[in-house]
Amino acid sequence: MNFRYIIYSKDYNKYYTGGSHEDLETRIQNHNNKNYDNAYTSFANDWKLYLCIECTSFKQALKIEKHIKLMKSTIYIENLKKYPEMIEKLISKYDQ
């Protein structure tokens, strides 16, 4: 299964959108342990899972991640969590 996830750093009040097909807990620990050299997330070590979107394919997952990143909006990210129907629309829109 492919996932798109959004993590949040309370210390920096920042969100990060990424993707994985592996265990999300391990992925977030890797962000917090700075295991990704020169990554955007390397400035913080308090990342917590904010939202996870389960996708049916890698292609769909990439399209959803791109869509979220193009929005460049904290409010949009927060609304994704607040209004789950937005996620359903994204999944439907980018369904193969």
Secondary structure, 3 states (H helix, E strand, C coil): CEEEEEEEECCCCEEEEEEECCCHHHHHHHHHCCCCCCCHHHHCCCEEEEEEEEECCHHHHHHHHHHHHHHCCHHHHHHHHHCHHHHHHHHHHCCC
